């Protein structure tokens, strides 16, 4: 019993039920494994991302119950908040946030911490380290698809290039930042007003460094307009400072321009003082001291420069400290305090020497960084090209797959349709073969019937010819027995008419087509017969006959008309038994034209057609109407011309 149950259990495990059980177990393990990650992802909802005070942020980053993802955010915010007073601690907190985010695989937190770290390094003057950090963040943002982070990264890279004396490269970085921003946020909204304001200010600074003061002024004014529309827009102090420096640098140095420069510098100083940013205040005070020097207000210059020197020493900014010491020395010299001026000048030279030494070391590092940046950009470009080529290859492969599927579907459809058509074609061919056989039998019967009918028609035509010939012979025999010449003439006319009719049937009997007669052959035979019977030796006959077809019934009417006209010409037209008779037959479309001309004595005064008692003339009129033709008799200078025309 136990063995049987265990065997059934093993068979279930080995079958589909066992696979289902294993799948459920795997799902349970996955759920257990994903629970910490889900807990960390949901914990930031407990700690909302708001601006905490510095002491609160310090307690939160050391609290072990705070999730690691929130800890990354708090470290970055702490570094950003403490950066205005202690840049070294700010760099430490930003680096710690970056390492923690990298350990967790938290891409968004790593980008945020890298941006704060790069900004801190830039504030410290360590531009080489800042470029490295920003370049690392750019690569991470490009590879993970976080396009929004590229805007501040490219902007800060541009600002560093401006500070390190490469305005062209800086302008390119800033324009790239602006391009990305326009792609992500085509219209200025409260969500992206901060980035637009900073981009405008940075672009204005870049154009200012290139001495393109008009373009710089345009972007500075655009930044101030944003500040007027949105009170939360940053960069107002920098925009005022930039406008002050522009008016201060524009030539010629008129009092109005210098007063405008002082107005904007004072506005920038007021905004910076309210935000308690001592480093920016120190830089603004240096620009204000230089303005007082241009205005020759040496007492104000001395006080402002001395204040700037104290703030620069407090925040540890060596460049500002050197500039401020040099300005204090100039102001003291202008006021007559040469000993004090000499002391401050020595401080400025010492700081300058120190800056030169540091600048040389940084220049070497900066060259190395630029080389590494260029190499990294080349690698990014190659990776981008490889990615694009792989994507294109994948698209091409998918396209070929779809084409193959469509081709197979089309071939299958064609095969089905072809099979159906082939079956129908075979059926149609069988039916057509049966129909052809029946049609062949019917055609054979019709051919036999037609042959019999043709023989019968030819026999009828032959009998008609014989009967008409017999009637002509009887009329000729009767004419010989008539003593009255008038009656004999009438019998001769009737005999000629019967001969004309008999000739039509003769042509039909001899022709292949029993339905129509060729008028040229028929008229030539008829005219030759009449000429031999009626013409005197001095009369000639000329013909010009076109091949015109006409059906048998109409050909008989036509022959009778020609017979009457030609007979009348032979009998009455020629006086001295001399003359010429011309007969023309022309094909006109579906009709014909017949012209009979003689050079005889012409018509009498009464006319040819005006004799109503003439049987021949009445016959010609009647037959012309039967043919749907028109007859006209035209007197000539010599002789007469009769024209018969039928047009369709």
Phi, psi and omega in degrees: 000312182295319180296320180295316180295319179294323178295319177296321180296318179293323179293325176295318179297322181282342182268199183290333178292321178295320177298321178295318178297317179296322179296317179295321179295318178298321178296320178297317178297320179295319178297317179297323182286328183275351183299318179297320181296317179296324178295318180292324181291332182269344184293327177301341175292331176287325179248090183293147183280083178240173180278103177272155172294162184297316181295324177294318179297322179295322178290323183292321182289341179260357180281120182291342182276353178283132178298155184295323180295320176291327179297322177300314180297316182294322178296317180295319179293323178295318178295322180291323182285321185276354183293337180286343182243326183217098183290329181295313177295323178299317178295323179296311181295320179295320178294321178295318177297320179295316180296319180293317179295321178294322177294322180279344188074026182270093189295315183297317177294323179294319177296317179297316181291323177295321179296317179295320180294317178295320178297321179294315178298323179294320177294328179283349182088002179271077187289331179296312178295323179297318179298318178299314182296313181296322179295321176298319179292323178296315179298316180295319180293320179295319184286332182260355177083016177273078184292332184297329183283344180291335183298303179291331181294309178296326179295316180290325175297321177294319179296321178295318179297323177295318182292324183274009174085028177235075186293329181294312178296322178297318179297323178297317178297317182293320177295324176294320176298318180294322179297315179297319180297317178296326178290323181277327184221084184298329180245149182283118179236166179302335181287330184243013181292328180296315180294320178297317181297315180292323178296317179298316181295317181293319178296320176299319178296320179296317178292328177295319179295331177271006180063029173263076191292327180296310178298320179297319180294323180298313181289326177295318178294323176298321177295319178293325177296321176297321179295326177290323180284320182236114182292342180274358183290127178278183175085003180295319179296316180294322179294317177296319178298319180295317178297320177299317180292326179295310179296330179288329185267338183293141178256146358279159182280078179280156178301325180296317179294319180293324176295320176298319178299317179296321179299311183291325178292320177296321178296317178296320180296321180294316181294319181291325181292325179290334180269357176059040175260094189292330181291315178295324176297320179298316179295320179294322179296326177296315178297322179292323178294320177296324177295317178297328176294319177295327180273358179062034173261077191289328178295312177296324179297317181297314182294316182293317180295319179296321177295320178295322179297319180295316180292323179295321176294324182293317182273351177078032179263103184294318179299316178295322180296318179294316179296318181295318179297319179296320179292322177297320179296318180294317180296319179296320179295321179292330179273355178096002178270076188289326179294316177295322179296321180295319179297315179291330178292321176298319177299318180295319180293321178298314178295326179293319178296319178297318180294325179294317179297314179294325181293324177296313179298318181291328179296318177296315178296323181293322176298318178296319179296318179298320177297315180295322179296316179297317178297319179295319178296322176296319178296320178297318178298317178296318178297320178297315178298319179296318178297316179296319179294321177295318178297318178296320178295320178295317177298319179295320179296317177297322179297316178296322178297314178297321178296321179294318178297315179297321179295316179296318179296318179296317179296320178297317179297316178298322180296316179295312180297319179298320179296315179298316180294324179295318178297316179294323179295318178297318178296318179294322179295319177297315179296322179293323177297316178297317180295323178295321178297314179296321179293322178297317178297317180294319178297321179296317178296319179295319179299315178299317179296319179295319178299316179297319180293323178296317178299318180295319179295317178298321177297320178294315178300319180297317180293322177297317178300314181297317181295316179295323177294319178297318179294322176296321179294320179296318178294322178295319179294321180292323178301320181294336182268354183274127178278338184275122181296327180296315177296323178297322179294320178297318180294325177295319178297317179294322179296320178295322178295318178297324179294321178298316178295320180295325180293324176300311181294331177294317178294321177296321180295324183273341185276159176285325181263118183274358184261338185222161182232140174277116187291329181296314179293318182296313181294323180298316179293319180295315181293321177298318180296316180293320180297318180291333183270326190246333187284142171279170185298332183274000183260131180248156180237129177235135181232148174218091191246125176271152179286099180244132178264143178210146183288164192299318182295313180291328177298324176297314177300316181299317180296321178295321178298311180299319180300315182295313184293315183292319179298318179297321179295316180296323186280323192242342188279323190261122185271308185266022181058032176224146178155185183220136177245126183242127178240126180239140174227120184237139177274124179233099181061236175267004180245206182206168173225126180242126177235127179238117186234136174234161178248038182275209187281350178092182183277152172288174183295330181287343178093166184278322188264358186268009180261096187287341184275354181281124180295321182297318180293317177299321178295318179297316179299315183296315182292327177296318176297322178299324180278358183057041181243176178237139179245140176219139179246120184241114175295139178252171174300321175229110176095197186222149178232126177250127181238132176237124186230136172229121179238139175243000000 
